[in-house]
């Protein structure tokens, strides 16, 4: 069963700025849709990535995508079910350099 969450928290521990996105499948759809980005998270900062604010429909299956400036996107392999009444968030940390970044899932809380 897919874990239900209501938001992501991303910790930027790398030496670069990032732009978080969400890719999702709306209920009953097989098409993955990529949202616009949530804003820029600067090196050393942590931010909430809010599915509701990015237009993700409740009940969607979703994954976090993090774009490292001057590099490519890093897509999380974990899928979550967006439920706005859930009390869980998925926690991620991105580390490394702009040339070699690593996105790590750190569980839910």
Buried (B, 14 or more C-beta within 10 A) or exposed (E): EEBBBBBBBBBBBBEBBBBBBBBBBBEEEEEEBBBEBBEBBEEEEEBEBBBEEBEBBBBBBBBBBBBBEEBEBBBBEBBBBBBEEBEBBBBBBBBBEBEEBEBBEEEBE
